[in-house]
Amino acid sequence: MLLEVRNLSVEYYVEKKRISALDDVSFSQDNGEILGVIGESGSGKTTLAKAIIRAIRPPGKITKGEILFDGEDILKMNYREFKNQILWREISYVPQASQNSLNGTMKIIDHFYDTAMSHGMEDPTEIIERAKELLKMVNLDSKVLEMYPHELSGGMKQRVLIALSLLLNPQLVIMDEPVSALDVVTQKHILDNVRKLNKELNIAIIFITHDIALAKYLTQKLVIMYGGEVMEVGKTEEIMTNPYHPYTTFLLKSIPSLRGDISQLKPIREGEISLSGCPFSNRCEYATDMCKVWTPESYTYDRRVVRCINYANKNGKN
Ligand SMILES: Nc1ncnc2c1ncn2[C@@H]1O[C@H](COP(=O)(O)OP(=O)(O)OP(=O)(O)O)[C@@H](O)[C@H]1O
């Protein structure tokens, strides 16, 4: 097992109010596996990614849990040690809206130099060769290295960032909504690149998206999130053909409206997340009075993890 997140909770404190962004989140990922993290806006996806790369900053705080990477709890590591040994080298991150994260005054090659040199790769020829090799993997010509970000399309910039994230040969790359700002054709090209990288290099990928159709296309395992909680975890194929949690069913029903037009997806509105009981109970067509007051735990049923009271008596507790 490559990654194991255990009972992770993150809170933000804003104007004396406590926002629970992640509540008791647990899941695992195997070496070389593509894991999709799916949920509507505000469900905690980016917070989860940031927790794994230890980038939660005040007013946010990890209040509970463990993140085991190759068996070691990275939350317990000294931060400097984590930064030098794990970040970029073992786990890299392609942030949300990352196309804007390239520095407009720097050529693409300088981005590769910067990252390489800050991690002890000093030989310029080696860096250029590695950059060319990585660009080729994402179907970009090496002449891109001499270009500035504004000379590239959104899709090209996204591919540069994916190439950059692979510079130090990480075992795990976390991609936060990597294609959501792109047109459908470019989305497909990039997803095919990601798939190729995963196959050829055996890199594990956490693919964060609100679009279950994209996740269906790319991932092997799914973590479905709502209101900071994990609603369901299982093999993509099994979840797609037979969802257990009512929220997953709800998401799957929304597939046709999502394809190609992300503007149709409505973020979770304030008040929709139930603050007591199951977070989905306000919207769930099967919710009983019990669901509104009693917070379900995670139950393992049929190799699936489901956080729904209906599964409480079906099998043992997780
Ligand atoms: N810096 C912050 N300060 C206060 N609250 C925050 C902060 N970052 C996130 N939150 C809150 O934490 C919750 C989870 O947000 P998060 O950004 O992780 O969700 P998300 O699923 O990634 O959403 P999106 O798809 O819109 O990025 C939300 O209620 C959000 O308002």
PDBQT file of the ligand as one rigid body, heavy atoms in Angstrom, charges set to zero:
ROOT
HETATM    1  N1  LIG A 401      -8.596  29.113   3.802  1.00  0.00    +0.000 N 
HETATM    2  C1  LIG A 401      -9.818  28.807   4.221  1.00  0.00    +0.000 A 
HETATM    3  N2  LIG A 401     -10.408  29.520   5.192  1.00  0.00    +0.000 NA
HETATM    4  C2  LIG A 401     -11.641  29.200   5.641  1.00  0.00    +0.000 A 
HETATM    5  N3  LIG A 401     -12.385  28.175   5.169  1.00  0.00    +0.000 NA
HETATM    6  C3  LIG A 401     -11.862  27.431   4.196  1.00  0.00    +0.000 A 
HETATM    7  C4  LIG A 401     -10.549  27.699   3.660  1.00  0.00    +0.000 A 
HETATM    8  N4  LIG A 401     -10.297  26.779   2.693  1.00  0.00    +0.000 NA
HETATM    9  C5  LIG A 401     -11.384  25.978   2.628  1.00  0.00    +0.000 A 
HETATM   10  N5  LIG A 401     -12.317  26.363   3.533  1.00  0.00    +0.000 N 
HETATM   11  C6  LIG A 401     -13.628  25.725   3.763  1.00  0.00    +0.000 C 
HETATM   12  O1  LIG A 401     -13.441  24.324   3.875  1.00  0.00    +0.000 OA
HETATM   13  C7  LIG A 401     -14.478  23.615   3.184  1.00  0.00    +0.000 C 
HETATM   14  C8  LIG A 401     -13.859  22.704   2.136  1.00  0.00    +0.000 C 
HETATM   15  O2  LIG A 401     -13.278  23.513   1.107  1.00  0.00    +0.000 OA
HETATM   16  P1  LIG A 401     -12.367  22.906  -0.071  1.00  0.00    +0.000 P 
HETATM   17  O3  LIG A 401     -11.794  24.037  -0.841  1.00  0.00    +0.000 OA
HETATM   18  O4  LIG A 401     -11.441  21.901   0.486  1.00  0.00    +0.000 OA
HETATM   19  O5  LIG A 401     -13.474  22.152  -0.956  1.00  0.00    +0.000 OA
HETATM   20  P2  LIG A 401     -13.390  21.641  -2.457  1.00  0.00    +0.000 P 
HETATM   21  O6  LIG A 401     -14.201  20.396  -2.497  1.00  0.00    +0.000 OA
HETATM   22  O7  LIG A 401     -11.973  21.536  -2.891  1.00  0.00    +0.000 OA
HETATM   23  O8  LIG A 401     -14.118  22.779  -3.261  1.00  0.00    +0.000 OA
HETATM   24  P3  LIG A 401     -13.771  23.357  -4.735  1.00  0.00    +0.000 P 
HETATM   25  O9  LIG A 401     -14.132  22.261  -5.689  1.00  0.00    +0.000 OA
HETATM   26  O10 LIG A 401     -14.644  24.549  -4.838  1.00  0.00    +0.000 OA
HETATM   27  O11 LIG A 401     -12.320  23.666  -4.716  1.00  0.00    +0.000 OA
HETATM   28  C9  LIG A 401     -15.402  24.671   2.620  1.00  0.00    +0.000 C 
HETATM   29  O12 LIG A 401     -16.462  24.861   3.537  1.00  0.00    +0.000 OA
HETATM   30  C10 LIG A 401     -14.544  25.903   2.550  1.00  0.00    +0.000 C 
HETATM   31  O13 LIG A 401     -15.319  27.062   2.684  1.00  0.00    +0.000 OA
ENDROOT
TORSDOF 0
